Amino acid sequence: MSSGGSVSARGALLLVGGGGHCRAVIDVLERIPVAVAGIVDEARASGTVLLYPVLGCDEDLPDLRSVYSLALVTVGQIKTPLVRQKLFARLEELCFDIPTPVSPLARVSPHALLGKGSVVMHQALVNAGTVIGKNCIINSQALVEHDCRIGDHCHIATGAKLCGGVETGEGVFVGAGSVVREGTRLGKNCVVGMGVCVRHDVPDGGRYVG
Ligand SMILES: CC(C)(COP(=O)(O)OP(=O)(O)OC[C@H]1O[C@@H](n2cnc3c(N)ncnc32)[C@H](O)[C@@H]1OP(=O)(O)O)[C@@H](O)C(=O)NCCC(=O)NCCS
């Protein structure tokens, strides 16, 4: 589903992770609009995030599954993709439907593909021929140009720019405002710091801060 689709009251969406990225995703979901059921948060089992109730913590997911069928990982990701990877696997194991929300303020080419559970935030642009894996964050104002291949569990942070034909392994982070030269390959689990220009390939697990 490319925009989160229509969601009935019973089919309202659970958000797994209640921090800053969750609040930004809520802003996207309200714009689509998608009904938010509430939040699942490891740190606390009650309270609210923006106006939405915290319904439980991670261990409550099996019980929540008997009530809700839709869920999305809304934990952020910088130095490691592990938490998002683990939560995504858990949602799949529990047979949740995992949507692919796209902000109406973003532009995703009809010739691009987005994997399950990936989110495209406000004013991001994903151009023709690009394939984005599962459970990725294409954050606000990020640009993923034509013919890129983005692996599963990657985060292209706010305002980052990937030129045409960039490839990433899974679990990659590209920091805010960074620019990656066309055709460059970023290896699995590598971290590119904010505000840097990447002109050469980065190996698996590498860290590049310019
Ligand atoms: C790469 C990064 C993850 C490293 O974080 P860290 O392990 O906590 O390391 P530090 O920030 O303490 O940096 C250690 C050193 O690396 C260098 N460094 C780190 N990031 C850098 C960057 N982006 N550009 C240039 N140098 C950098 C600096 O020399 C720094 O030393 P200093 O503290 O004396 O300035 C972090 O710096 C970063 O860029 N985070 C991304 C932030 C971002 O894009 N957020 C967007 C969320 S949407």
The ligand as a Gaussian input file, in Angstrom:
#p B3LYP/6-31G(d) Opt

LIG

0 1
 C       28.466000      10.092000      12.997000
 C       27.781000      10.234000      14.348000
 C       26.640000       9.213000      14.446000
 C       28.838000       9.919000      15.387000
 O       28.298000      10.083000      16.659000
 P       29.192000       9.738000      17.959000
 O       29.630000       8.321000      17.856000
 O       28.364000      10.128000      19.145000
 O       30.463000      10.564000      17.810000
 P       30.670000      12.119000      18.124000
 O       29.507000      12.937000      17.666000
 O       31.050000      12.235000      19.578000
 O       31.900000      12.482000      17.216000
 C       33.209000      12.009000      17.462000
 C       34.151000      12.769000      16.565000
 O       33.900000      12.367000      15.203000
 C       33.940000      13.510000      14.320000
 N       32.617000      13.663000      13.712000
 C       31.466000      13.030000      14.079000
 N       30.485000      13.336000      13.235000
 C       30.989000      14.190000      12.335000
 C       30.444000      14.820000      11.193000
 N       29.189000      14.635000      10.834000
 N       31.260000      15.629000      10.477000
 C       32.529000      15.795000      10.828000
 N       33.093000      15.206000      11.899000
 C       32.359000      14.405000      12.631000
 C       34.347000      14.671000      15.138000
 O       35.741000      14.758000      15.055000
 C       33.968000      14.274000      16.553000
 O       34.853000      14.858000      17.429000
 P       34.421000      16.176000      18.309000
 O       33.393000      15.666000      19.261000
 O       35.691000      16.569000      18.924000
 O       33.868000      17.164000      17.372000
 C       27.216000      11.640000      14.607000
 O       28.261000      12.579000      14.711000
 C       26.275000      12.097000      13.505000
 O       26.656000      12.621000      12.461000
 N       24.977000      11.853000      13.742000
 C       23.947000      12.093000      12.775000
 C       22.988000      13.178000      13.227000
 C       21.872000      13.268000      12.238000
 O       22.051000      13.281000      11.035000
 N       20.664000      13.278000      12.756000
 C       19.522000      13.317000      11.874000
 C       18.368000      12.597000      12.419000
 S       16.983000      12.839000      11.343000

